[in-house]
Amino acid sequence: SLGPPAPPPAGRGFLGGNPAYRLATLKAPSFPRAAHDVACAVRHAAHHPASDGTVALIGHSAGAHLAAVVALDADRFGDGCVDSRPARADLLVGLAGAYDVTALGVLAAPLFGALPSEDPELWASGNPMHLASPDDGVRALLIHGERDTVVPLRFSERFAARLDEMGLAAAVETLSGVDHRGVTDPAVIGEIVVSWITGNREQTAS
């Protein structure tokens, strides 16, 4: 899923939402359509009357991958949005994300509708490992369970290293005894995420 793991705590000043995005099927790949959906949600959040303009994208697993793509390459996406005004996410919180689609190999083929050898440009455009640049200005918190057997911890570690190479602020939070699904539990990550967003929102505004 893409969105907060729980409703924002009362009194914290958050405007939260959990946008839907198009999923891949055996007959219809979802990229880049799913990224357009996420980009539209970013625009809606950034320009909402109750928003201060700061946008934090939070995603789990495949949702973390899409959140990273849009956070790093927002200008490429947004086809079909009701709001034509551009917007970017300032903060990225990835929960057990598979950020390097090349490392997934054929497992990611349904997303693109092709193998990497068949359409390398499409795969590159949907691979966060290839999208980071010093101009992005995105701050990232990557949370991963130590016991995740679905998406190994190395995905978050290598993505954080790549962001760091590009001069972007990236932190990895490894949770002991937590598996792939447990990393979405508000009781486990709620305060970590809220505290990190609060601190970084203040930095973004300053």
RAGI-V802330 format. One record per pair of residues at least 6 apart in sequence whose ideal C-beta (glycine too) atoms are under 6 Angstrom apart, sorted by the first residue. I is the first residue (numbers start at 1). J is the second residue. D is the distance in Angstrom with one decimal. If there is no record, write none. Layout:
i;j;d
I;J;D
I;J;D
This chain:
i;j;d
1;60;5.6
1;63;5.2
2;59;4.4
2;63;3.8
2;67;6.0
3;18;3.0
4;16;4.6
4;58;5.5
5;184;5.0
5;186;5.1
6;186;3.5
6;190;5.7
7;16;6.0
8;14;3.2
8;16;4.4
15;50;5.3
15;51;5.6
19;41;3.7
21;34;4.3
21;37;3.9
21;38;5.6
22;30;4.9
22;33;4.8
22;34;5.0
22;37;5.8
23;30;5.6
24;30;4.0
24;110;4.4
24;111;5.1
29;112;5.5
29;113;3.1
31;111;5.0
31;112;5.4
31;126;5.0
34;66;5.7
35;66;5.9
35;69;5.4
35;70;5.6
35;77;4.6
36;77;5.1
36;79;4.7
36;80;5.9
38;66;5.2
38;70;4.6
39;70;5.1
39;77;3.7
39;78;4.3
40;81;3.9
42;55;5.4
42;87;5.2
42;89;5.4
43;81;5.5
43;83;4.4
43;87;4.5
45;51;5.9
45;55;4.9
46;53;5.6
46;55;5.1
46;87;3.5
47;83;5.8
47;85;5.8
54;90;5.2
54;201;5.1
54;204;5.4
55;89;4.5
55;90;5.8
56;91;3.8
56;197;5.1
57;67;4.0
57;71;5.4
57;89;4.4
57;92;5.3
58;93;4.3
59;67;3.5
60;95;4.2
60;184;5.2
61;96;5.5
64;94;3.8
64;95;5.6
64;97;2.8
65;97;5.3
65;98;5.3
67;92;5.9
68;99;5.6
68;128;3.9
69;126;5.8
69;128;5.7
70;77;5.8
71;89;4.4
71;92;4.4
71;138;5.0
72;128;5.9
72;131;4.0
72;132;5.5
72;136;5.4
73;131;4.8
74;88;4.3
90;204;4.8
91;139;5.4
91;197;6.0
91;200;5.4
92;138;5.5
92;140;4.4
93;141;4.9
93;193;5.7
94;142;4.7
95;143;5.2
95;183;4.9
95;184;6.0
96;144;5.4
96;148;5.5
96;151;5.0
96;180;5.3
96;183;4.9
98;104;5.7
98;151;5.0
98;155;5.5
99;128;4.6
99;155;5.4
99;159;3.9
100;129;4.7
101;108;4.4
101;127;4.9
109;115;5.6
112;122;5.4
112;123;5.9
116;123;4.8
124;130;5.0
129;162;5.5
132;162;5.7
132;163;5.4
132;166;4.4
133;166;5.9
134;166;5.3
134;167;4.6
138;168;5.8
139;169;4.4
139;200;5.0
140;163;5.7
140;170;4.5
141;171;5.4
141;196;4.9
142;156;4.1
142;160;5.5
142;172;4.9
143;173;4.6
143;183;5.8
143;189;5.8
144;153;4.9
144;156;4.3
144;174;5.8
145;175;5.1
145;178;3.3
145;179;5.1
145;182;5.6
145;183;4.6
146;174;5.6
146;176;5.1
147;179;4.6
148;179;5.6
148;180;4.5
150;180;4.0
156;172;5.3
157;172;6.0
160;170;4.2
160;172;4.8
163;170;3.8
164;170;5.5
